[in-house]
Amino acid sequence: MDTNPIIKLEQLTKRYKAFFAVRNLSLSISKGEIFGLLGPNGAGKTTTILMMLGLSTPSSGLVQVCGINSTRNPIQVKQKVGYLPDDVGFYQHMTGLENLLYTASLNNINRKQAMERAEHLLQKVNLTDVAHKKTGKYSRGMRQRLGLADVLMKDPEVIILDEPTLGIDPEGVREFLQLIKELKEKDHKTILLSSHHLHQVQQICDRVGIFVNGELLAHGNIEELMGKLLLKDTFVIRVIVSGINDRLMDDIRELEHVNKIEVLNESVIDIYCYKDISARISATIIHSGASLHHISKKDFGLDEIYHRYFEGREVNESR
């Protein structure tokens, strides 16, 4: 764990009488990282974000952003953090450029610097053509891109995005995700992205936290999440073999770390294991006298990890 994280949550809890919106959440996010907070609607993601921003007071626990206690010093945190909600609002009678300049004035940025920064950011988010168009005429995707430019006007250290792609068409989503990647790669920003869209999160995030019913079930990169959530079926190794027989099948089943075997046809086998034992499987097949034509390890996507985990929970809870 990062010894000097830019976001640090320790046993963070938000309780409404008997209901826990967030329960004992501990998490560290490093500078320059894109972290995805992933979970269904109502999981507690927005409540967590509001506590990070000092807009909601925790029932217990600690929340620090940029080394500042968000509960005690919310104004200082807001000076260093840019926040884009799921449906950003603008003054609809004002143009995109006018809205950005107004934000600059609220942050005590002088007019010359504000104009230079606004024009640069409008170009960055590909809105130069509509800079002088009233925002009441903007599409949702255009408003979200303007929202990102608005967040960047004060040059924040941390950017928090709450469901930023909600309601945007596929091409708009692709462009928006590319902008987020560039903020990390070119501008070295730290980004916390809240979403329930698994594929989008997997595309751009360095690490992901799975958040359900106010609790963080697991966090890490894709390989780490496989190990934490899929348990015995972390790896699926597919082999194509000539000469499969019962003795070979028994030898593979007896290998350490093998959980189960699925025979797909007379020559294709999927072997489910909780460690990558491809080399031992190859050796076992060759030693048996069978011909090994192909061996590969299946890479799970975040979507499959997420759904297989919850399918397993539903089966266990119904017993």
C-alpha positions in Angstrom: 0.0 0.0 0.0 1.2 3.5 -0.8 2.8 5.0 2.3 1.8 8.5 1.2 -1.5 8.2 -0.7 -3.3 11.2 -2.2 -6.7 9.7 -1.0 -6.8 7.8 2.2 -10.0 6.3 3.8 -9.8 4.5 7.1 -12.8 2.6 8.5 -15.1 5.2 6.9 -18.7 4.7 7.8 -21.9 6.5 7.0 -25.0 5.4 9.0 -28.6 6.5 8.8 -30.2 5.1 11.9 -30.1 1.3 11.3 -29.0 1.6 7.6 -25.4 1.6 6.6 -24.8 3.5 3.4 -21.1 2.9 3.8 -19.5 0.5 6.2 -15.9 0.4 7.4 -14.4 1.5 4.1 -10.6 1.5 4.0 -8.8 2.4 0.8 -5.7 4.2 -0.4 -5.3 5.8 -3.9 -1.9 6.8 -5.2 -0.9 10.0 -6.9 -1.3 9.7 -10.7 -3.6 6.7 -10.5 -7.0 6.1 -12.2 -9.0 4.2 -9.7 -12.5 2.8 -10.5 -15.1 2.6 -7.9 -17.4 0.0 -9.3 -20.8 -1.1 -8.1 -24.5 -1.1 -8.8 -26.7 1.9 -8.2 -27.3 2.3 -4.5 -24.0 0.7 -3.5 -22.8 3.7 -1.6 -20.4 5.1 -4.3 -21.9 8.7 -4.3 -22.1 8.8 -0.5 -18.4 7.9 -0.3 -17.6 10.7 -2.8 -19.6 13.2 -0.9 -17.6 12.4 2.3 -14.4 12.7 0.4 -15.4 16.2 -0.7 -16.5 17.2 2.8 -20.1 17.6 1.6 -21.3 14.8 4.0 -20.1 14.1 7.5 -19.0 10.5 8.3 -20.6 8.7 11.2 -17.1 7.4 12.0 -13.7 6.9 10.4 -11.2 9.1 8.7 -11.1 10.6 5.2 -8.1 12.5 3.8 -7.6 14.0 0.4 -4.3 15.6 -0.6 -3.3 15.2 3.0 -6.2 17.3 4.2 -9.0 16.0 6.6 -12.1 16.4 4.5 -14.4 16.5 7.5 -12.5 19.3 9.3 -11.3 21.3 6.3 -13.7 20.8 3.5 -13.0 24.2 1.8 -9.3 23.3 1.5 -10.2 20.0 0.0 -12.5 21.7 -2.6 -9.6 23.9 -3.6 -7.6 20.9 -4.6 -10.3 18.6 -6.0 -12.4 18.9 -9.1 -15.8 17.1 -9.0 -18.0 16.2 -11.9 -21.4 14.8 -10.8 -23.5 12.5 -13.0 -25.6 15.3 -14.4 -23.6 18.6 -14.4 -25.6 21.8 -14.5 -24.6 25.0 -16.3 -26.2 28.4 -16.7 -28.2 27.7 -19.9 -28.5 31.3 -21.0 -24.7 31.5 -21.1 -22.3 30.1 -23.6 -19.8 27.3 -22.9 -17.0 29.9 -22.8 -19.0 32.2 -20.5 -19.6 29.4 -18.1 -15.9 28.5 -17.9 -15.0 32.2 -17.4 -17.6 32.4 -14.6 -16.0 29.4 -12.9 -12.6 31.0 -13.2 -13.9 34.2 -11.5 -15.2 32.1 -8.6 -11.7 30.6 -8.2 -10.0 34.1 -8.3 -8.3 33.5 -11.7 -7.6 36.7 -13.5 -9.4 37.4 -16.7 -6.4 37.0 -19.1 -5.3 33.7 -17.6 -8.9 32.6 -17.5 -9.4 33.3 -21.2 -6.2 31.5 -22.1 -7.1 28.5 -20.0 -10.7 28.3 -21.1 -9.7 28.4 -24.8 -7.1 25.7 -24.2 -9.6 23.5 -22.4 -12.3 23.9 -24.9 -9.9 22.7 -27.5 -8.8 19.8 -25.3 -12.4 18.6 -24.9 -13.2 19.2 -28.6 -15.8 22.0 -28.0 -14.1 24.9 -29.7 -16.8 24.9 -32.5 -19.6 25.4 -29.9 -17.7 27.7 -27.5 -20.1 30.6 -28.2 -23.2 28.4 -28.2 -25.6 28.6 -25.2 -25.2 25.5 -23.1 -29.0 25.1 -23.0 -28.6 23.8 -26.6 -25.8 21.4 -25.7 -26.3 17.6 -25.9 -25.6 15.5 -22.8 -22.3 14.4 -24.1 -21.3 18.0 -24.8 -22.3 19.0 -21.3 -20.2 16.3 -19.8 -17.2 17.4 -21.8 -17.8 21.0 -20.9 -18.1 19.7 -17.3 -14.7 18.2 -17.5 -13.3 21.5 -18.9 -15.0 23.3 -16.0 -13.4 20.9 -13.4 -10.0 21.6 -15.0 -10.3 25.4 -14.9 -8.8 25.5 -11.3 -6.1 22.9 -12.2 -7.0 20.4 -9.5 -4.7 17.7 -8.1 -7.5 15.2 -7.9 -10.5 14.7 -10.2 -13.6 12.8 -9.0 -16.0 11.7 -11.7 -19.4 10.3 -10.6 -21.0 8.2 -13.4 -19.6 10.5 -16.0 -20.7 8.5 -19.1 -24.3 8.1 -18.1 -26.6 8.8 -21.0 -23.9 9.4 -23.5 -23.9 7.7 -26.9 -21.1 5.1 -27.6 -18.9 7.5 -29.7 -19.3 10.1 -27.0 -18.3 7.6 -24.3 -15.2 6.6 -26.3 -14.1 10.2 -26.7 -14.7 10.9 -23.0 -12.7 7.9 -21.8 -9.9 9.0 -24.1 -9.9 12.4 -22.4 -9.6 10.8 -19.0 -6.7 8.6 -20.1 -4.9 11.7 -21.4 -5.4 13.5 -18.1 -3.4 10.8 -16.4 -0.8 10.2 -19.1 -0.1 13.8 -20.1 -1.3 15.9 -17.2 -0.4 13.4 -14.4 -3.8 13.8 -12.7 -5.2 11.5 -10.0 -8.7 10.4 -11.0 -11.4 8.6 -9.1 -14.1 7.3 -11.4 -17.4 6.0 -10.1 -19.4 3.8 -12.4 -21.5 0.7 -12.8 -20.3 0.2 -16.4 -17.7 -2.6 -16.0 -16.3 -2.5 -19.5 -15.7 1.2 -19.4 -13.9 0.9 -16.0 -11.7 -1.9 -17.3 -10.6 0.2 -20.3 -9.0 3.0 -18.4 -8.5 2.2 -14.7 -5.2 1.1 -13.1 -7.1 -0.5 -10.2 -10.7 -1.2 -9.4 -12.7 -1.5 -6.2 -15.8 -3.6 -6.1 -18.4 -1.8 -4.0 -21.7 -3.5 -2.9 -24.2 -2.7 -0.2 -21.9 0.0 1.3 -18.9 -2.4 1.6 -15.7 -2.7 -0.5 -15.5 -6.4 -1.3 -12.1 -6.3 -3.0 -9.8 -4.0 -4.9 -6.8 -4.3 -7.1 -5.9 -4.8 -10.8 -7.7 -7.5 -12.9 -5.4 -10.3 -11.9 -5.7 -9.4 -8.2 -9.4 -9.3 -8.4 -9.5 -12.7 -10.0 -7.6 -14.1 -7.1 -9.7 -12.4 -4.5 -13.2 -13.0 -6.0 -13.0 -16.1 -8.2 -11.1 -18.2 -5.6 -10.8 -21.7 -6.9 -11.6 -20.8 -10.5 -9.0 -18.0 -10.9 -7.5 -19.6 -14.1 -9.1 -21.6 -16.9 -6.5 -23.4 -19.0 -7.7 -24.8 -22.4 -6.0 -27.7 -24.0 -6.5 -29.3 -27.4 -5.3 -32.9 -27.3 -5.3 -36.0 -29.4 -5.5 -39.3 -27.6 -7.6 -38.3 -24.5 -8.3 -41.3 -22.3 -9.7 -41.9 -18.8 -6.2 -42.3 -17.3 -5.1 -38.9 -18.6 -8.3 -37.2 -17.3 -7.7 -38.8 -13.8 -4.0 -37.6 -13.8 -5.1 -34.0 -14.6 -7.8 -34.1 -11.9 -5.3 -35.2 -9.4 -2.9 -32.3 -10.1 -2.6 -29.8 -7.2 -4.7 -26.6 -7.6 -7.1 -28.2 -10.1 -10.7 -27.6 -9.2 -12.7 -29.1 -12.0 -12.5 -30.2 -15.7 -14.9 -29.5 -18.5 -14.7 -31.7 -21.6 -16.0 -29.6 -24.6 -15.6 -32.2 -27.2 -13.4 -35.3 -28.0 -10.2 -33.1 -28.1 -10.8 -29.9 -26.2 -10.7 -29.6 -22.4 -11.1 -26.6 -20.1 -9.2 -27.1 -16.8 -10.3 -24.8 -13.9 -7.6 -24.1 -11.3 -6.7 -21.5 -8.7 -3.1 -21.3 -9.8 -1.5 -21.1 -13.2 -0.2 -24.7 -13.7 0.0 -24.7 -17.5 3.5 -26.1 -17.4 2.5 -29.1 -15.2 -0.6 -29.8 -17.3 1.6 -29.8 -20.5 4.0 -32.2 -18.9 1.2 -34.5 -17.7 -0.3 -34.7 -21.2 3.0 -35.4 -22.9 4.0 -37.9 -20.3 0.8 -39.8 -20.9 1.7 -40.3 -24.5 -1.1 -38.0 -25.8 -0.4 -35.3 -28.4 -0.7 -31.7 -27.2 -1.7 -29.4 -30.0 -2.6 -26.2 -28.1 -2.6 -24.8 -24.6 -3.8 -21.3 -23.6 -4.8 -19.5 -20.4 -8.2 -17.7 -20.5 -8.0 -14.1 -19.5 -11.1 -13.0 -17.6 -12.5 -9.5 -18.2 -13.9 -7.5 -15.3 -17.5 -8.2 -16.5 -17.0 -11.9 -16.2 -15.2 -11.7 -12.8 -18.0 -9.5 -11.4 -20.9 -11.7 -12.7 -19.3 -15.0 -11.9 -18.6 -13.8 -8.3 -22.2 -12.7 -7.7 -23.6 -15.9 -9.4 -21.6 -17.9 -6.8 -22.9 -15.8 -3.9 -26.5 -16.2 -5.1 -26.0 -20.0 -5.3 -24.5 -20.2 -1.8 -27.1 -17.9 -0.2 -30.0 -20.0 -1.7 -28.7 -23.1 0.0 
